[in-house]
């Protein structure tokens, strides 16, 4: 089992430290899929990191998806990116 698999398993079991580590690693890797999975699982920290990473990568579709779900921060970031 890889370190990531172990972290995912621990996170699924409710280990907040594992969730935090997954968020940090996913942010460093620019892994929108991992961040989306964690955010969809209810992690506000993952949602914040997802918005930050999507903004850095210029992932407008991801920001649109989040904004469409009512995320104000994503909507604001999208507005800023599309103004430029």
PDB file with SEQRES, HELIX, SHEET and CRYST1 records, atoms N, CA, C and O in Angstrom:
SEQRES   1 A   84  UNK UNK UNK UNK UNK UNK UNK UNK UNK UNK UNK UNK UNK          
SEQRES   2 A   84  UNK UNK UNK UNK UNK UNK UNK UNK UNK UNK UNK UNK UNK          
SEQRES   3 A   84  UNK UNK UNK UNK UNK UNK UNK UNK UNK UNK UNK UNK UNK          
SEQRES   4 A   84  UNK UNK UNK UNK UNK UNK UNK UNK UNK UNK UNK UNK UNK          
SEQRES   5 A   84  UNK UNK UNK UNK UNK UNK UNK UNK UNK UNK UNK UNK UNK          
SEQRES   6 A   84  UNK UNK UNK UNK UNK UNK UNK UNK UNK UNK UNK UNK UNK          
SEQRES   7 A   84  UNK UNK UNK UNK UNK UNK                                      
HELIX    1 AA1 UNK A    3  UNK A   12  1                                  10    
HELIX    2 AA2 UNK A   16  UNK A   29  1                                  14    
HELIX    3 AA3 UNK A   32  UNK A   40  1                                   9    
HELIX    4 AA4 UNK A   44  UNK A   57  1                                  14    
HELIX    5 AA5 UNK A   60  UNK A   68  1                                   9    
HELIX    6 AA6 UNK A   72  UNK A   83  1                                  12    
CRYST1    1.000    1.000    1.000  90.00  90.00  90.00 P 1           1          
ATOM      1  N   UNK A   1       0.855  -1.185   0.000  1.00  0.00           N  
ATOM      2  CA  UNK A   1       0.000   0.000   0.000  1.00  0.00           C  
ATOM      3  C   UNK A   1       0.901   1.248   0.000  1.00  0.00           C  
ATOM      4  O   UNK A   1       1.852   1.344   0.775  1.00  0.00           O  
ATOM      5  N   UNK A   2       0.581   2.180  -0.871  1.00  0.00           N  
ATOM      6  CA  UNK A   2       1.376   3.404  -0.944  1.00  0.00           C  
ATOM      7  C   UNK A   2       1.035   4.334   0.220  1.00  0.00           C  
ATOM      8  O   UNK A   2       0.027   4.159   0.905  1.00  0.00           O  
ATOM      9  N   UNK A   3       1.889   5.308   0.421  1.00  0.00           N  
ATOM     10  CA  UNK A   3       1.645   6.292   1.484  1.00  0.00           C  
ATOM     11  C   UNK A   3       0.321   7.024   1.240  1.00  0.00           C  
ATOM     12  O   UNK A   3      -0.440   7.272   2.175  1.00  0.00           O  
ATOM     13  N   UNK A   4       0.054   7.368  -0.031  1.00  0.00           N  
ATOM     14  CA  UNK A   4      -1.206   8.054  -0.342  1.00  0.00           C  
ATOM     15  C   UNK A   4      -2.405   7.164  -0.033  1.00  0.00           C  
ATOM     16  O   UNK A   4      -3.398   7.630   0.527  1.00  0.00           O  
ATOM     17  N   UNK A   5      -2.317   5.893  -0.393  1.00  0.00           N  
ATOM     18  CA  UNK A   5      -3.424   4.977  -0.102  1.00  0.00           C  
ATOM     19  C   UNK A   5      -3.667   4.873   1.399  1.00  0.00           C  
ATOM     20  O   UNK A   5      -4.810   4.846   1.856  1.00  0.00           O  
ATOM     21  N   UNK A   6      -2.571   4.816   2.162  1.00  0.00           N  
ATOM     22  CA  UNK A   6      -2.680   4.759   3.614  1.00  0.00           C  
ATOM     23  C   UNK A   6      -3.350   6.025   4.153  1.00  0.00           C  
ATOM     24  O   UNK A   6      -4.232   5.954   5.009  1.00  0.00           O  
ATOM     25  N   UNK A   7      -2.925   7.178   3.645  1.00  0.00           N  
ATOM     26  CA  UNK A   7      -3.531   8.442   4.076  1.00  0.00           C  
ATOM     27  C   UNK A   7      -5.014   8.486   3.725  1.00  0.00           C  
ATOM     28  O   UNK A   7      -5.835   8.924   4.531  1.00  0.00           O  
ATOM     29  N   UNK A   8      -5.355   8.034   2.526  1.00  0.00           N  
ATOM     30  CA  UNK A   8      -6.763   8.030   2.107  1.00  0.00           C  
ATOM     31  C   UNK A   8      -7.600   7.126   3.004  1.00  0.00           C  
ATOM     32  O   UNK A   8      -8.724   7.465   3.376  1.00  0.00           O  
ATOM     33  N   UNK A   9      -7.038   5.980   3.341  1.00  0.00           N  
ATOM     34  CA  UNK A   9      -7.753   5.044   4.211  1.00  0.00           C  
ATOM     35  C   UNK A   9      -7.964   5.659   5.595  1.00  0.00           C  
ATOM     36  O   UNK A   9      -9.057   5.576   6.156  1.00  0.00           O  
ATOM     37  N   UNK A  10      -6.919   6.272   6.141  1.00  0.00           N  
ATOM     38  CA  UNK A  10      -7.028   6.915   7.446  1.00  0.00           C  
ATOM     39  C   UNK A  10      -8.019   8.085   7.397  1.00  0.00           C  
ATOM     40  O   UNK A  10      -8.803   8.282   8.326  1.00  0.00           O  
ATOM     41  N   UNK A  11      -7.976   8.850   6.314  1.00  0.00           N  
ATOM     42  CA  UNK A  11      -8.892   9.988   6.171  1.00  0.00           C  
ATOM     43  C   UNK A  11     -10.337   9.498   6.115  1.00  0.00           C  
ATOM     44  O   UNK A  11     -11.225  10.098   6.722  1.00  0.00           O  
ATOM     45  N   UNK A  12     -10.567   8.415   5.390  1.00  0.00           N  
ATOM     46  CA  UNK A  12     -11.913   7.855   5.278  1.00  0.00           C  
ATOM     47  C   UNK A  12     -12.427   7.374   6.630  1.00  0.00           C  
ATOM     48  O   UNK A  12     -13.634   7.328   6.867  1.00  0.00           O  
ATOM     49  N   UNK A  13     -11.502   7.019   7.508  1.00  0.00           N  
ATOM     50  CA  UNK A  13     -11.876   6.561   8.845  1.00  0.00           C  
ATOM     51  C   UNK A  13     -12.030   7.726   9.825  1.00  0.00           C  
ATOM     52  O   UNK A  13     -12.285   7.519  11.012  1.00  0.00           O  
ATOM     53  N   UNK A  14     -11.875   8.945   9.321  1.00  0.00           N  
ATOM     54  CA  UNK A  14     -12.105  10.116  10.159  1.00  0.00           C  
ATOM     55  C   UNK A  14     -10.866  10.747  10.765  1.00  0.00           C  
ATOM     56  O   UNK A  14     -10.979  11.605  11.640  1.00  0.00           O  
ATOM     57  N   UNK A  15      -9.690  10.341  10.321  1.00  0.00           N  
ATOM     58  CA  UNK A  15      -8.430  10.890  10.847  1.00  0.00           C  
ATOM     59  C   UNK A  15      -8.186  12.275  10.243  1.00  0.00           C  
ATOM     60  O   UNK A  15      -7.804  12.395   9.079  1.00  0.00           O  
ATOM     61  N   UNK A  16      -8.413  13.321  11.050  1.00  0.00           N  
ATOM     62  CA  UNK A  16      -8.263  14.711  10.574  1.00  0.00           C  
ATOM     63  C   UNK A  16      -6.841  15.020  10.135  1.00  0.00           C  
ATOM     64  O   UNK A  16      -6.631  15.767   9.180  1.00  0.00           O  
ATOM     65  N   UNK A  17      -5.851  14.440  10.837  1.00  0.00           N  
ATOM     66  CA  UNK A  17      -4.456  14.675  10.450  1.00  0.00           C  
ATOM     67  C   UNK A  17      -4.188  14.127   9.052  1.00  0.00           C  
ATOM     68  O   UNK A  17      -3.473  14.744   8.263  1.00  0.00           O  
ATOM     69  N   UNK A  18      -4.759  12.977   8.755  1.00  0.00           N  
ATOM     70  CA  UNK A  18      -4.588  12.383   7.427  1.00  0.00           C  
ATOM     71  C   UNK A  18      -5.256  13.259   6.367  1.00  0.00           C  
ATOM     72  O   UNK A  18      -4.704  13.461   5.286  1.00  0.00           O  
ATOM     73  N   UNK A  19      -6.439  13.773   6.679  1.00  0.00           N  
ATOM     74  CA  UNK A  19      -7.126  14.679   5.742  1.00  0.00           C  
ATOM     75  C   UNK A  19      -6.266  15.902   5.484  1.00  0.00           C  
ATOM     76  O   UNK A  19      -6.076  16.301   4.334  1.00  0.00           O  
ATOM     77  N   UNK A  20      -5.743  16.501   6.550  1.00  0.00           N  
ATOM     78  CA  UNK A  20      -4.909  17.693   6.401  1.00  0.00           C  
ATOM     79  C   UNK A  20      -3.668  17.413   5.560  1.00  0.00           C  
ATOM     80  O   UNK A  20      -3.272  18.229   4.728  1.00  0.00           O  
ATOM     81  N   UNK A  21      -3.058  16.248   5.787  1.00  0.00           N  
ATOM     82  CA  UNK A  21      -1.867  15.900   5.012  1.00  0.00           C  
ATOM     83  C   UNK A  21      -2.212  15.668   3.544  1.00  0.00           C  
ATOM     84  O   UNK A  21      -1.469  16.084   2.655  1.00  0.00           O  
ATOM     85  N   UNK A  22      -3.337  15.006   3.291  1.00  0.00           N  
ATOM     86  CA  UNK A  22      -3.777  14.805   1.903  1.00  0.00           C  
ATOM     87  C   UNK A  22      -4.020  16.137   1.206  1.00  0.00           C  
ATOM     88  O   UNK A  22      -3.653  16.314   0.044  1.00  0.00           O  
ATOM     89  N   UNK A  23      -4.640  17.072   1.918  1.00  0.00           N  
ATOM     90  CA  UNK A  23      -4.902  18.394   1.341  1.00  0.00           C  
ATOM     91  C   UNK A  23      -3.593  19.075   0.984  1.00  0.00           C  
ATOM     92  O   UNK A  23      -3.442  19.620  -0.109  1.00  0.00           O  
ATOM     93  N   UNK A  24      -2.650  19.040   1.913  1.00  0.00           N  
ATOM     94  CA  UNK A  24      -1.356  19.684   1.667  1.00  0.00           C  
ATOM     95  C   UNK A  24      -0.645  19.054   0.474  1.00  0.00           C  
ATOM     96  O   UNK A  24      -0.149  19.763  -0.401  1.00  0.00           O  
ATOM     97  N   UNK A  25      -0.597  17.725   0.438  1.00  0.00           N  
ATOM     98  CA  UNK A  25       0.079  17.037  -0.662  1.00  0.00           C  
ATOM     99  C   UNK A  25      -0.615  17.303  -2.000  1.00  0.00           C  
ATOM    100  O   UNK A  25       0.044  17.536  -3.013  1.00  0.00           O  
ATOM    101  N   UNK A  26      -1.930  17.267  -1.995  1.00  0.00           N  
ATOM    102  CA  UNK A  26      -2.676  17.507  -3.233  1.00  0.00           C  
ATOM    103  C   UNK A  26      -2.457  18.932  -3.728  1.00  0.00           C  
ATOM    104  O   UNK A  26      -2.325  19.159  -4.931  1.00  0.00           O  
ATOM    105  N   UNK A  27      -2.418  19.889  -2.808  1.00  0.00           N  
ATOM    106  CA  UNK A  27      -2.147  21.270  -3.191  1.00  0.00           C  
ATOM    107  C   UNK A  27      -0.775  21.419  -3.805  1.00  0.00           C  
ATOM    108  O   UNK A  27      -0.611  22.117  -4.806  1.00  0.00           O  
ATOM    109  N   UNK A  28       0.218  20.765  -3.212  1.00  0.00           N  
ATOM    110  CA  UNK A  28       1.580  20.822  -3.742  1.00  0.00           C  
ATOM    111  C   UNK A  28       1.669  20.202  -5.129  1.00  0.00           C  
ATOM    112  O   UNK A  28       2.415  20.683  -5.981  1.00  0.00           O  
ATOM    113  N   UNK A  29       0.905  19.127  -5.357  1.00  0.00           N  
ATOM    114  CA  UNK A  29       0.939  18.425  -6.648  1.00  0.00           C  
ATOM    115  C   UNK A  29       0.005  19.052  -7.680  1.00  0.00           C  
ATOM    116  O   UNK A  29       0.059  18.703  -8.859  1.00  0.00           O  
ATOM    117  N   UNK A  30      -0.849  19.975  -7.242  1.00  0.00           N  
ATOM    118  CA  UNK A  30      -1.838  20.531  -8.160  1.00  0.00           C  
ATOM    119  C   UNK A  30      -2.892  19.498  -8.533  1.00  0.00           C  
ATOM    120  O   UNK A  30      -3.413  19.511  -9.648  1.00  0.00           O  
ATOM    121  N   UNK A  31      -3.207  18.604  -7.601  1.00  0.00           N  
ATOM    122  CA  UNK A  31      -4.118  17.494  -7.847  1.00  0.00           C  
ATOM    123  C   UNK A  31      -5.561  17.918  -7.553  1.00  0.00           C  
ATOM    124  O   UNK A  31      -6.065  17.756  -6.442  1.00  0.00           O  
ATOM    125  N   UNK A  32      -6.201  18.462  -8.578  1.00  0.00           N  
ATOM    126  CA  UNK A  32      -7.577  18.935  -8.421  1.00  0.00           C  
ATOM    127  C   UNK A  32      -8.548  17.796  -8.103  1.00  0.00           C  
ATOM    128  O   UNK A  32      -9.509  17.985  -7.357  1.00  0.00           O  
ATOM    129  N   UNK A  33      -8.294  16.616  -8.671  1.00  0.00           N  
ATOM    130  CA  UNK A  33      -9.188  15.476  -8.428  1.00  0.00           C  
ATOM    131  C   UNK A  33      -9.207  15.099  -6.951  1.00  0.00           C  
ATOM    132  O   UNK A  33     -10.270  14.882  -6.368  1.00  0.00           O  
ATOM    133  N   UNK A  34      -8.014  15.023  -6.350  1.00  0.00           N  
ATOM    134  CA  UNK A  34      -7.929  14.668  -4.927  1.00  0.00           C  
ATOM    135  C   UNK A  34      -8.601  15.739  -4.074  1.00  0.00           C  
ATOM    136  O   UNK A  34      -9.359  15.429  -3.155  1.00  0.00           O  
ATOM    137  N   UNK A  35      -8.318  16.989  -4.385  1.00  0.00           N  
ATOM    138  CA  UNK A  35      -8.924  18.081  -3.623  1.00  0.00           C  
ATOM    139  C   UNK A  35     -10.438  18.095  -3.774  1.00  0.00           C  
ATOM    140  O   UNK A  35     -11.161  18.343  -2.809  1.00  0.00           O  
ATOM    141  N   UNK A  36     -10.913  17.832  -4.975  1.00  0.00           N  
ATOM    142  CA  UNK A  36     -12.363  17.790  -5.222  1.00  0.00           C  
ATOM    143  C   UNK A  36     -13.008  16.671  -4.413  1.00  0.00           C  
ATOM    144  O   UNK A  36     -14.069  16.858  -3.816  1.00  0.00           O  
ATOM    145  N   UNK A  37     -12.361  15.507  -4.396  1.00  0.00           N  
ATOM    146  CA  UNK A  37     -12.889  14.368  -3.648  1.00  0.00           C  
ATOM    147  C   UNK A  37     -12.995  14.707  -2.161  1.00  0.00           C  
ATOM    148  O   UNK A  37     -14.000  14.400  -1.520  1.00  0.00           O  
ATOM    149  N   UNK A  38     -11.961  15.336  -1.621  1.00  0.00           N  
ATOM    150  CA  UNK A  38     -11.963  15.701  -0.203  1.00  0.00           C  
ATOM    151  C   UNK A  38     -12.995  16.801   0.082  1.00  0.00           C  
ATOM    152  O   UNK A  38     -13.695  16.760   1.094  1.00  0.00           O  
ATOM    153  N   UNK A  39     -13.078  17.775  -0.817  1.00  0.00           N  
ATOM    154  CA  UNK A  39     -14.053  18.856  -0.641  1.00  0.00           C  
ATOM    155  C   UNK A  39     -15.476  18.317  -0.724  1.00  0.00           C  
ATOM    156  O   UNK A  39     -16.338  18.697   0.068  1.00  0.00           O  
ATOM    157  N   UNK A  40     -15.717  17.432  -1.684  1.00  0.00           N  
ATOM    158  CA  UNK A  40     -17.048  16.838  -1.824  1.00  0.00           C  
ATOM    159  C   UNK A  40     -17.396  15.968  -0.619  1.00  0.00           C  
ATOM    160  O   UNK A  40     -18.568  15.713  -0.340  1.00  0.00           O  
ATOM    161  N   UNK A  41     -16.360  15.516   0.091  1.00  0.00           N  
ATOM    162  CA  UNK A  41     -16.569  14.739   1.303  1.00  0.00           C  
ATOM    163  C   UNK A  41     -16.841  15.601   2.526  1.00  0.00           C  
ATOM    164  O   UNK A  41     -17.043  15.084   3.625  1.00  0.00           O  
ATOM    165  N   UNK A  42     -16.847  16.907   2.335  1.00  0.00           N  
ATOM    166  CA  UNK A  42     -17.221  17.802   3.426  1.00  0.00           C  
ATOM    167  C   UNK A  42     -16.101  18.615   4.042  1.00  0.00           C  
ATOM    168  O   UNK A  42     -16.324  19.322   5.025  1.00  0.00           O  
ATOM    169  N   UNK A  43     -14.890  18.532   3.482  1.00  0.00           N  
ATOM    170  CA  UNK A  43     -13.773  19.279   4.056  1.00  0.00           C  
ATOM    171  C   UNK A  43     -13.741  20.714   3.515  1.00  0.00           C  
ATOM    172  O   UNK A  43     -13.492  20.944   2.332  1.00  0.00           O  
ATOM    173  N   UNK A  44     -13.998  21.662   4.407  1.00  0.00           N  
ATOM    174  CA  UNK A  44     -13.912  23.072   4.007  1.00  0.00           C  
ATOM    175  C   UNK A  44     -12.488  23.470   3.663  1.00  0.00           C  
ATOM    176  O   UNK A  44     -12.265  24.280   2.764  1.00  0.00           O  
ATOM    177  N   UNK A  45     -11.520  22.900   4.379  1.00  0.00           N  
ATOM    178  CA  UNK A  45     -10.120  23.197   4.076  1.00  0.00           C  
ATOM    179  C   UNK A  45      -9.755  22.732   2.669  1.00  0.00           C  
ATOM    180  O   UNK A  45      -9.033  23.418   1.946  1.00  0.00           O  
ATOM    181  N   UNK A  46     -10.262  21.558   2.288  1.00  0.00           N  
ATOM    182  CA  UNK A  46     -10.005  21.048   0.939  1.00  0.00           C  
ATOM    183  C   UNK A  46     -10.662  21.948  -0.102  1.00  0.00           C  
ATOM    184  O   UNK A  46     -10.087  22.197  -1.161  1.00  0.00           O  
ATOM    185  N   UNK A  47     -11.859  22.433   0.195  1.00  0.00           N  
ATOM    186  CA  UNK A  47     -12.543  23.339  -0.739  1.00  0.00           C  
ATOM    187  C   UNK A  47     -11.734  24.623  -0.917  1.00  0.00           C  
ATOM    188  O   UNK A  47     -11.585  25.118  -2.034  1.00  0.00           O  
ATOM    189  N   UNK A  48     -11.217  25.155   0.181  1.00  0.00           N  
ATOM    190  CA  UNK A  48     -10.400  26.364   0.092  1.00  0.00           C  
ATOM    191  C   UNK A  48      -9.139  26.114  -0.728  1.00  0.00           C  
ATOM    192  O   UNK A  48      -8.766  26.936  -1.566  1.00  0.00           O  
ATOM    193  N   UNK A  49      -8.483  24.976  -0.488  1.00  0.00           N  
ATOM    194  CA  UNK A  49      -7.267  24.641  -1.234  1.00  0.00           C  
ATOM    195  C   UNK A  49      -7.592  24.384  -2.694  1.00  0.00           C  
ATOM    196  O   UNK A  49      -6.810  24.737  -3.577  1.00  0.00           O  
ATOM    197  N   UNK A  50      -8.738  23.774  -2.955  1.00  0.00           N  
ATOM    198  CA  UNK A  50      -9.169  23.526  -4.329  1.00  0.00           C  
ATOM    199  C   UNK A  50      -9.323  24.838  -5.079  1.00  0.00           C  
ATOM    200  O   UNK A  50      -8.882  24.957  -6.222  1.00  0.00           O  
ATOM    201  N   UNK A  51      -9.941  25.817  -4.450  1.00  0.00           N  
ATOM    202  CA  UNK A  51     -10.110  27.124  -5.086  1.00  0.00           C  
ATOM    203  C   UNK A  51      -8.758  27.771  -5.335  1.00  0.00           C  
ATOM    204  O   UNK A  51      -8.511  28.310  -6.414  1.00  0.00           O  
ATOM    205  N   UNK A  52      -7.883  27.718  -4.337  1.00  0.00           N  
ATOM    206  CA  UNK A  52      -6.551  28.321  -4.484  1.00  0.00           C  
ATOM    207  C   UNK A  52      -5.767  27.651  -5.616  1.00  0.00           C  
ATOM    208  O   UNK A  52      -5.159  28.326  -6.446  1.00  0.00           O  
ATOM    209  N   UNK A  53      -5.788  26.330  -5.637  1.00  0.00           N  
ATOM    210  CA  UNK A  53      -5.041  25.588  -6.656  1.00  0.00           C  
ATOM    211  C   UNK A  53      -5.648  25.798  -8.041  1.00  0.00           C  
ATOM    212  O   UNK A  53      -4.922  25.988  -9.017  1.00  0.00           O  
ATOM    213  N   UNK A  54      -6.962  25.763  -8.126  1.00  0.00           N  
ATOM    214  CA  UNK A  54      -7.631  25.990  -9.409  1.00  0.00           C  
ATOM    215  C   UNK A  54      -7.314  27.385  -9.932  1.00  0.00           C  
ATOM    216  O   UNK A  54      -7.121  27.574 -11.133  1.00  0.00           O  
ATOM    217  N   UNK A  55      -7.260  28.355  -9.034  1.00  0.00           N  
ATOM    218  CA  UNK A  55      -6.931  29.724  -9.430  1.00  0.00           C  
ATOM    219  C   UNK A  55      -5.502  29.782  -9.956  1.00  0.00           C  
ATOM    220  O   UNK A  55      -5.246  30.373 -11.005  1.00  0.00           O  
ATOM    221  N   UNK A  56      -4.570  29.168  -9.225  1.00  0.00           N  
ATOM    222  CA  UNK A  56      -3.171  29.164  -9.643  1.00  0.00           C  
ATOM    223  C   UNK A  56      -2.985  28.501 -11.004  1.00  0.00           C  
ATOM    224  O   UNK A  56      -2.168  28.942 -11.812  1.00  0.00           O  
ATOM    225  N   UNK A  57      -3.753  27.435 -11.251  1.00  0.00           N  
ATOM    226  CA  UNK A  57      -3.633  26.688 -12.498  1.00  0.00           C  
ATOM    227  C   UNK A  57      -4.485  27.270 -13.625  1.00  0.00           C  
ATOM    228  O   UNK A  57      -4.394  26.824 -14.768  1.00  0.00           O  
ATOM    229  N   UNK A  58      -5.308  28.260 -13.305  1.00  0.00           N  
ATOM    230  CA  UNK A  58      -6.202  28.824 -14.305  1.00  0.00           C  
ATOM    231  C   UNK A  58      -7.287  27.843 -14.724  1.00  0.00           C  
ATOM    232  O   UNK A  58      -7.746  27.866 -15.866  1.00  0.00           O  
ATOM    233  N   UNK A  59      -7.696  26.984 -13.798  1.00  0.00           N  
ATOM    234  CA  UNK A  59      -8.707  25.956 -14.075  1.00  0.00           C  
ATOM    235  C   UNK A  59     -10.102  26.572 -13.955  1.00  0.00           C  
ATOM    236  O   UNK A  59     -10.804  26.386 -12.961  1.00  0.00           O  
ATOM    237  N   UNK A  60     -10.476  27.303 -14.990  1.00  0.00           N  
ATOM    238  CA  UNK A  60     -11.742  28.032 -14.970  1.00  0.00           C  
ATOM    239  C   UNK A  60     -12.950  27.112 -14.862  1.00  0.00           C  
ATOM    240  O   UNK A  60     -13.934  27.461 -14.210  1.00  0.00           O  
ATOM    241  N   UNK A  61     -12.889  25.942 -15.491  1.00  0.00           N  
ATOM    242  CA  UNK A  61     -14.027  25.011 -15.416  1.00  0.00           C  
ATOM    243  C   UNK A  61     -14.287  24.582 -13.976  1.00  0.00           C  
ATOM    244  O   UNK A  61     -15.438  24.476 -13.551  1.00  0.00           O  
ATOM    245  N   UNK A  62     -13.207  24.336 -13.224  1.00  0.00           N  
ATOM    246  CA  UNK A  62     -13.370  23.940 -11.820  1.00  0.00           C  
ATOM    247  C   UNK A  62     -13.958  25.092 -11.018  1.00  0.00           C  
ATOM    248  O   UNK A  62     -14.849  24.885 -10.194  1.00  0.00           O  
ATOM    249  N   UNK A  63     -13.471  26.291 -11.250  1.00  0.00           N  
ATOM    250  CA  UNK A  63     -14.013  27.457 -10.542  1.00  0.00           C  
ATOM    251  C   UNK A  63     -15.479  27.679 -10.904  1.00  0.00           C  
ATOM    252  O   UNK A  63     -16.286  28.041 -10.047  1.00  0.00           O  
ATOM    253  N   UNK A  64     -15.819  27.464 -12.165  1.00  0.00           N  
ATOM    254  CA  UNK A  64     -17.226  27.599 -12.587  1.00  0.00           C  
ATOM    255  C   UNK A  64     -18.096  26.560 -11.887  1.00  0.00           C  
ATOM    256  O   UNK A  64     -19.204  26.867 -11.447  1.00  0.00           O  
ATOM    257  N   UNK A  65     -17.590  25.324 -11.785  1.00  0.00           N  
ATOM    258  CA  UNK A  65     -18.336  24.253 -11.121  1.00  0.00           C  
ATOM    259  C   UNK A  65     -18.607  24.629  -9.668  1.00  0.00           C  
ATOM    260  O   UNK A  65     -19.729  24.490  -9.180  1.00  0.00           O  
ATOM    261  N   UNK A  66     -17.575  25.103  -8.985  1.00  0.00           N  
ATOM    262  CA  UNK A  66     -17.721  25.484  -7.582  1.00  0.00           C  
ATOM    263  C   UNK A  66     -18.646  26.690  -7.423  1.00  0.00           C  
ATOM    264  O   UNK A  66     -19.492  26.725  -6.530  1.00  0.00           O  
ATOM    265  N   UNK A  67     -18.474  27.668  -8.293  1.00  0.00           N  
ATOM    266  CA  UNK A  67     -19.334  28.852  -8.235  1.00  0.00           C  
ATOM    267  C   UNK A  67     -20.787  28.463  -8.489  1.00  0.00           C  
ATOM    268  O   UNK A  67     -21.698  29.008  -7.866  1.00  0.00           O  
ATOM    269  N   UNK A  68     -21.001  27.522  -9.403  1.00  0.00           N  
ATOM    270  CA  UNK A  68     -22.341  27.035  -9.705  1.00  0.00           C  
ATOM    271  C   UNK A  68     -22.985  26.321  -8.528  1.00  0.00           C  
ATOM    272  O   UNK A  68     -24.210  26.226  -8.444  1.00  0.00           O  
ATOM    273  N   UNK A  69     -22.153  25.819  -7.616  1.00  0.00           N  
ATOM    274  CA  UNK A  69     -22.654  25.165  -6.406  1.00  0.00           C  
ATOM    275  C   UNK A  69     -22.866  26.180  -5.284  1.00  0.00           C  
ATOM    276  O   UNK A  69     -23.235  25.814  -4.168  1.00  0.00           O  
ATOM    277  N   UNK A  70     -22.632  27.454  -5.588  1.00  0.00           N  
ATOM    278  CA  UNK A  70     -22.881  28.494  -4.599  1.00  0.00           C  
ATOM    279  C   UNK A  70     -21.666  28.943  -3.813  1.00  0.00           C  
ATOM    280  O   UNK A  70     -21.804  29.672  -2.831  1.00  0.00           O  
ATOM    281  N   UNK A  71     -20.472  28.521  -4.227  1.00  0.00           N  
ATOM    282  CA  UNK A  71     -19.266  28.922  -3.503  1.00  0.00           C  
ATOM    283  C   UNK A  71     -18.888  30.342  -3.911  1.00  0.00           C  
ATOM    284  O   UNK A  71     -18.484  30.584  -5.048  1.00  0.00           O  
ATOM    285  N   UNK A  72     -19.023  31.271  -2.979  1.00  0.00           N  
ATOM    286  CA  UNK A  72     -18.783  32.687  -3.267  1.00  0.00           C  
ATOM    287  C   UNK A  72     -17.320  32.980  -3.567  1.00  0.00           C  
ATOM    288  O   UNK A  72     -17.009  33.789  -4.441  1.00  0.00           O  
ATOM    289  N   UNK A  73     -16.426  32.322  -2.842  1.00  0.00           N  
ATOM    290  CA  UNK A  73     -14.999  32.554  -3.061  1.00  0.00           C  
ATOM    291  C   UNK A  73     -14.609  32.138  -4.477  1.00  0.00           C  
ATOM    292  O   UNK A  73     -13.864  32.846  -5.155  1.00  0.00           O  
ATOM    293  N   UNK A  74     -15.111  30.994  -4.916  1.00  0.00           N  
ATOM    294  CA  UNK A  74     -14.833  30.535  -6.279  1.00  0.00           C  
ATOM    295  C   UNK A  74     -15.397  31.523  -7.293  1.00  0.00           C  
ATOM    296  O   UNK A  74     -14.754  31.811  -8.302  1.00  0.00           O  
ATOM    297  N   UNK A  75     -16.586  32.038  -7.034  1.00  0.00           N  
ATOM    298  CA  UNK A  75     -17.195  33.018  -7.940  1.00  0.00           C  
ATOM    299  C   UNK A  75     -16.361  34.285  -8.012  1.00  0.00           C  
ATOM    300  O   UNK A  75     -16.182  34.856  -9.088  1.00  0.00           O  
ATOM    301  N   UNK A  76     -15.848  34.724  -6.866  1.00  0.00           N  
ATOM    302  CA  UNK A  76     -15.008  35.924  -6.842  1.00  0.00           C  
ATOM    303  C   UNK A  76     -13.704  35.697  -7.598  1.00  0.00           C  
ATOM    304  O   UNK A  76     -13.273  36.557  -8.365  1.00  0.00           O  
ATOM    305  N   UNK A  77     -13.076  34.543  -7.386  1.00  0.00           N  
ATOM    306  CA  UNK A  77     -11.830  34.232  -8.090  1.00  0.00           C  
ATOM    307  C   UNK A  77     -12.076  34.142  -9.592  1.00  0.00           C  
ATOM    308  O   UNK A  77     -11.270  34.622 -10.389  1.00  0.00           O  
ATOM    309  N   UNK A  78     -13.174  33.535  -9.968  1.00  0.00           N  
ATOM    310  CA  UNK A  78     -13.532  33.405 -11.387  1.00  0.00           C  
ATOM    311  C   UNK A  78     -13.716  34.790 -12.000  1.00  0.00           C  
ATOM    312  O   UNK A  78     -13.240  35.056 -13.103  1.00  0.00           O  
ATOM    313  N   UNK A  79     -14.398  35.656 -11.290  1.00  0.00           N  
ATOM    314  CA  UNK A  79     -14.624  37.020 -11.795  1.00  0.00           C  
ATOM    315  C   UNK A  79     -13.285  37.742 -11.984  1.00  0.00           C  
ATOM    316  O   UNK A  79     -13.079  38.420 -12.990  1.00  0.00           O  
ATOM    317  N   UNK A  80     -12.383  37.592 -11.018  1.00  0.00           N  
ATOM    318  CA  UNK A  80     -11.066  38.235 -11.126  1.00  0.00           C  
ATOM    319  C   UNK A  80     -10.278  37.697 -12.316  1.00  0.00           C  
ATOM    320  O   UNK A  80      -9.653  38.463 -13.050  1.00  0.00           O  
ATOM    321  N   UNK A  81     -10.308  36.390 -12.503  1.00  0.00           N  
ATOM    322  CA  UNK A  81      -9.539  35.775 -13.596  1.00  0.00           C  
ATOM    323  C   UNK A  81     -10.102  36.145 -14.962  1.00  0.00           C  
ATOM    324  O   UNK A  81      -9.349  36.322 -15.920  1.00  0.00           O  
ATOM    325  N   UNK A  82     -11.409  36.260 -15.053  1.00  0.00           N  
ATOM    326  CA  UNK A  82     -12.006  36.545 -16.362  1.00  0.00           C  
ATOM    327  C   UNK A  82     -12.001  38.035 -16.690  1.00  0.00           C  
ATOM    328  O   UNK A  82     -12.264  38.424 -17.828  1.00  0.00           O  
ATOM    329  N   UNK A  83     -11.701  38.870 -15.693  1.00  0.00           N  
ATOM    330  CA  UNK A  83     -11.566  40.315 -15.945  1.00  0.00           C  
ATOM    331  C   UNK A  83     -10.269  40.629 -16.672  1.00  0.00           C  
ATOM    332  O   UNK A  83     -10.197  41.566 -17.467  1.00  0.00           O  
ATOM    333  N   UNK A  84      -9.239  39.827 -16.385  1.00  0.00           N  
ATOM    334  CA  UNK A  84      -7.885  40.122 -16.887  1.00  0.00           C  
ATOM    335  C   UNK A  84      -7.775  39.973 -18.380  1.00  0.00           C  
ATOM    336  O   UNK A  84      -6.702  40.187 -18.945  1.00  0.00           O  
TER     337      UNK A  84                                                      
END                                                                             
